[in-house]
Amino acid sequence: MQENQMHITLSTGRKIDTQHDLTAVERHIVQKLYAWADAVDTVEAFKNKRKQALQAGWNDSGQVIERSVLRQIIDDLEKKVRTKLRHKPGAG
């Protein structure tokens, strides 16, 4: 049986194997934030979702410490949100 694996390549070129580099809770948060990155209309809204996700954890399991690898993924995702919003029709 083959496991489903998710690899993330950051804008720096760093490749992250989520199965090995993140905990299950961190993977859940990353998945949640990828979905929110497509849905938010402002960077501030994304930052709020980030804060909420880290405070709630997985199924309200409690606060998650933002380890370096998780921070790098979320920071990179926030940059992508900024770029998306900057190029959105009618923006700036």
Disulfide bonds with the S-S distance in Angstrom:
none
